[in-house]
């Protein structure tokens, strides 16, 4: 009995001690836990910053949107009936509503947005029948992105959407949460940290069963994002887009000289740059898209219009709309054709394969001296122009002169025994086969082909690339031919395996325009807080230089002035005031097997002290003088305030 009494006394003492600890010593800690048990924290999305052009015009803003929300715990067991009525009222498929309600991106107690931009009439109806027909359904006024200029500069600006699982795994999104709205493309993605702002929080009081008792149980407001001011000029952007669209339509009504069929003109790009600092004033890509289509997410039909795959549905076998989301200015990869010749000339001057005063033959075709088959590399013109200067070779775009440069580079490579050809090395110094550094995501690097590249081609498919022979045992053996003279010869006129983006070409021509400095193109100009105070200036950044003297660079620039006066682009510039506004430029016609020619033109104006570099490309748009040169002329007329000389007219079939 004494032992039992002692044990009972000990247990009561332990119980009293524990109660004293919980109620006195740990009371503050458990009070906090009790509060947390009845309060749930819901993040508040901040207002995104504005995107403006260099003149302060709003390119992307925000507007109010009425959003319908569904509380999954508040439908009182009538889920099926409520969602069916809501679907009929809002004209939203039930499956779309269910997909949102079942998403793990929303907390169990958090009302889920199921429709945006809901009409006032629908909201009134929901509120009038909230208890009997729509329990658990509410609404709020939020903000969505607004595009006051329509689809102007869509590829530059990009769009926003719910953060993806892939983005959540990236270091830059380590503080983000599921369901958050973030930049998905373009400037919206690049400048996401500046545009996003700081999340706020809202407390929701719930009972033990998780039912919401108070939807606004204290809050901390969100901090809006900063504004991003671009170097884009909205008038120049509109001019570039309209000129490109007019040129594409013109090409589609112009017959291809080779096939006799109308040109397909499947797309194109126009870039306007300030060559002295790398600022991009306009960047057009066609076809384009309306970024408003992404507000509230894409449905199946909208995805098809953008040539996109849709979850749970088969992907389009062939793009029927020419990939409107592709920014051809930075993602399109093309042979440069004759617009590449000034840079071949640059490499030839550097390696002393050409001189500013030298003379070069321009026959109607070229044959590599080491070729036993005597294969003809034809000039674009069937005439023998005799001996000419380097300036004249650029003005009339003589292929055979540049074929010989390509062959001499191959000879230099062959004799040195070095797998790293100086030709490719020099071209890479000029910014090719690397990203320009533009402040947009998913820029392509392009390609300068070399020995290593053709070796990879052979390894992946020896029968396609190698020289194959059948052996007596019936087996076929293939031999890797290496880097051949024809590879360098084709590269000499911007053909073969070469791939460049229009922006790479614009950056390289900007270096010719400014005397030799290669600047990284950029769209961002400055960052401002919501009150308009400047937080950060985005300045120019030199990334390299042309590997020749300034005197040689100016020689090339002066040579290209003749292209618009009496060279391959003279017809396209008939009537243009070249006396007061001289234009240096270069036409280009790029060939891809099985397709119509690609039309290029690059220009610098005024030629002696260039303010603008304009590059135009039309896929399957014919010769350089046919489509691209008239487009660039139209852009230059607008930039300098010159009245357009009537409707856009196709130029001749000149390289």
Beta strands, then each sheet from edge to edge (+ up, - down):
strand 1: 39-44
strand 2: 51-52
strand 3: 58-70
strand 4: 112-115
strand 5: 137-146
strand 6: 160-162
strand 7: 181-183
strand 8: 200-206
strand 9: 212-214
strand 10: 219-220
strand 11: 227-230
strand 12: 267-273
strand 13: 280-286
strand 14: 359-362
strand 15: 365-366
strand 16: 377-378
strand 17: 386-389
strand 18: 467-470
strand 19: 476-479
strand 20: 517-519
strand 21: 524-528
strand 22: 534-537
strand 23: 542-545
strand 24: 583-590
strand 25: 598-605
strand 26: 612-619
sheet 1: 1+ 8- 9+
sheet 2: 1+ 8- 10+
sheet 3: 4+ 3- 2+ 11+ 21- 22+
sheet 4: 4+ 3- 5+
sheet 5: 6+ 7-
sheet 6: 13+ 12- 26+ 25- 24+
sheet 7: 14+ 17-
sheet 8: 15+ 16-
sheet 9: 18+ 19-
sheet 10: 20+ 23-
end
